[in-house]
Amino acid sequence: MLTEEQITIREATIKENSLIAKHSYQMWLDIGVDESNIHLEWENITLQFIEKARRDLFYQAFVAEVDNTVVGSASCQLFAGLYPNVFKDEYRKFGYIWGVYVEQSYRRQGIAKDLTNKAIEYLKAIGCTRVVLNASPLGKPVYSSLGFAEGNIMQLDLI
C-alpha cells in the first residue's frame, strides 16, 4: 500500500494528452465496452476533443505519479450542456469530470479519490457551482465518499 508521500498529483502537461487519451480508452475497455464498438481513430478523436475543450471549456487534466511514472489521470472542464445555457454563471455554472482512470495495479489506494479531489478544486477555482460526472460501477463508491449524490438519469435504449 502506497502512502500519500509516494503519490504525487499534478496538472498534466500538453505532452501527456496521448497518455490521457490512452487512459480514457482503457477505462472504456475496463468497464466492459467491447473494442469492436470503439472507433479505430479513438486516439485522434480524444486528442481533438481535448484540444477543443482546452480552448473553449477551461479543460484541465491531472495525473498521479508514483516514482516518476504516471499511473492515473482525470480530466475536467466546464460542462458544455445538453441544451442552451440561459443561466447566469452565479446561478448555474457546471463543471464536468471525466476519464478518471488508475492503472489496475495501483487501484484501491486512494489515487482516484485524490485525482477527483484535485479536479473538484480546479472546478471550484474557476467558479463552478456544481460538479457532475458519470460514474462506472467501480467508481460509484469513490464519488459517494466525496459527497456526490446519485442521480436519477432516465434512459430508453433504442437498440
C-alpha positions as CSV (number, residue, x, y, z in Angstrom):
1,M,0.0,0.0,0.0
2,L,1.4,3.4,-1.0
3,T,1.4,6.3,1.3
4,E,0.4,9.8,0.4
5,E,4.0,10.9,0.3
6,Q,4.6,8.3,-2.5
7,I,1.8,9.6,-4.7
8,T,2.1,13.0,-6.5
9,I,-1.0,14.6,-8.1
10,R,-0.1,17.4,-10.5
11,E,-1.5,19.2,-13.5
12,A,-0.9,17.3,-16.7
13,T,1.1,18.8,-19.5
14,I,0.0,19.1,-23.1
15,K,2.7,16.4,-23.9
16,E,0.7,14.0,-21.8
17,N,-2.5,14.3,-23.8
18,S,-1.8,11.0,-25.6
19,L,-1.4,9.2,-22.3
20,I,-4.7,10.7,-21.1
21,A,-6.3,9.5,-24.3
22,K,-4.9,6.0,-23.7
23,H,-6.3,6.1,-20.1
24,S,-9.7,7.1,-21.4
25,Y,-9.6,4.3,-23.9
26,Q,-8.6,1.7,-21.3
27,M,-11.3,3.0,-19.0
28,W,-13.9,2.1,-21.6
29,L,-12.4,-1.4,-22.0
30,D,-12.3,-1.9,-18.3
31,I,-16.0,-1.1,-17.8
32,G,-16.9,-3.7,-20.5
33,V,-17.1,-1.9,-23.8
34,D,-16.0,-4.3,-26.5
35,E,-13.1,-3.0,-28.5
36,S,-15.1,-3.5,-31.7
37,N,-17.5,-0.8,-30.6
38,I,-14.8,1.8,-30.3
39,H,-13.6,3.8,-33.4
40,L,-10.1,2.8,-34.6
41,E,-9.3,6.6,-34.6
42,W,-10.1,6.8,-30.8
43,E,-6.8,8.5,-30.0
44,N,-7.2,11.3,-32.6
45,I,-10.9,11.8,-31.6
46,T,-9.9,12.1,-28.0
47,L,-7.0,14.5,-28.7
48,Q,-9.2,16.7,-30.9
49,F,-11.8,16.8,-28.1
50,I,-9.1,17.7,-25.5
51,E,-7.8,20.5,-27.8
52,K,-11.3,22.0,-28.3
53,A,-12.2,21.6,-24.6
54,R,-8.9,23.3,-23.6
55,R,-9.6,26.2,-26.0
56,D,-13.4,26.6,-25.2
57,L,-14.2,25.0,-21.9
58,F,-11.3,25.6,-19.4
59,Y,-10.2,21.9,-19.8
60,Q,-7.6,20.7,-17.3
61,A,-6.2,17.3,-16.7
62,F,-4.4,15.9,-13.7
63,V,-2.1,12.9,-13.4
64,A,-1.0,10.7,-10.5
65,E,2.7,9.8,-10.3
66,V,4.4,7.1,-8.4
67,D,8.2,7.0,-8.6
68,N,8.1,9.5,-11.6
69,T,5.7,7.2,-13.5
70,V,2.2,8.3,-14.4
71,V,-0.3,5.7,-13.0
72,G,-3.6,7.6,-13.3
73,S,-5.3,10.6,-14.7
74,A,-8.5,12.6,-14.6
75,S,-9.9,15.3,-16.8
76,C,-12.3,18.1,-16.1
77,Q,-13.8,21.1,-17.9
78,L,-16.9,23.3,-18.0
79,F,-20.0,21.2,-18.7
80,A,-21.0,22.1,-22.3
81,G,-24.6,21.2,-21.6
82,L,-27.3,19.2,-23.4
83,Y,-29.4,22.3,-24.0
84,P,-29.0,26.0,-24.4
85,N,-27.5,27.5,-21.2
86,V,-29.6,30.6,-20.5
87,F,-28.5,30.9,-16.8
88,K,-26.1,33.4,-15.3
89,D,-22.9,31.8,-14.1
90,E,-23.6,32.6,-10.4
91,Y,-26.8,30.6,-10.7
92,R,-25.6,27.6,-12.7
93,K,-22.0,27.0,-13.9
94,F,-21.5,23.3,-14.0
95,G,-18.1,21.6,-14.2
96,Y,-17.7,18.1,-15.6
97,I,-15.2,15.4,-14.6
98,W,-14.5,12.6,-17.0
99,G,-11.9,10.0,-17.7
100,V,-10.8,9.2,-14.1
101,Y,-8.5,6.2,-14.6
102,V,-6.0,4.4,-12.4
103,E,-3.9,1.5,-13.7
104,Q,-5.1,-1.7,-12.2
105,S,-2.1,-2.5,-10.0
106,Y,-2.5,0.9,-8.3
107,R,-6.2,0.8,-7.6
108,R,-7.8,0.8,-4.1
109,Q,-5.1,3.1,-2.7
110,G,-7.0,6.4,-2.9
111,I,-5.5,7.6,-6.1
112,A,-8.8,8.0,-8.0
113,K,-10.1,9.9,-4.9
114,D,-7.1,12.2,-4.9
115,L,-7.4,12.9,-8.7
116,T,-11.1,13.6,-8.3
117,N,-10.5,16.0,-5.4
118,K,-7.9,17.9,-7.5
119,A,-10.4,18.2,-10.3
120,I,-13.0,19.4,-7.9
121,E,-10.6,22.1,-6.5
122,Y,-9.9,23.3,-10.0
123,L,-13.6,23.5,-11.0
124,K,-14.3,25.4,-7.8
125,A,-11.4,27.8,-8.5
126,I,-12.9,28.6,-12.0
127,G,-16.3,29.4,-10.4
128,C,-18.3,26.3,-10.9
129,T,-21.4,26.0,-8.8
130,R,-21.8,22.2,-9.2
131,V,-19.7,19.3,-10.4
132,V,-21.3,16.5,-12.4
133,L,-19.9,13.2,-13.7
134,N,-21.0,9.8,-15.0
135,A,-19.7,7.0,-12.7
136,S,-18.9,3.5,-13.6
137,P,-19.9,0.8,-11.1
138,L,-16.3,0.7,-9.8
139,G,-16.2,4.5,-9.4
140,K,-19.5,5.0,-7.6
141,P,-18.1,4.3,-4.1
142,V,-15.2,6.7,-4.7
143,Y,-17.6,9.5,-5.7
144,S,-20.1,8.7,-3.0
145,S,-17.3,9.0,-0.4
146,L,-16.6,12.5,-1.8
147,G,-20.2,13.6,-1.3
148,F,-21.6,13.1,-4.8
149,A,-25.3,12.3,-4.8
150,E,-26.5,9.6,-7.0
151,G,-28.8,11.0,-9.8
152,N,-31.9,9.7,-11.5
153,I,-30.9,9.7,-15.1
154,M,-33.7,8.1,-17.1
155,Q,-32.9,6.4,-20.3
156,L,-34.5,4.4,-23.0
157,D,-32.4,2.1,-25.1
158,L,-33.4,2.1,-28.8
159,I,-31.1,-0.7,-30.0
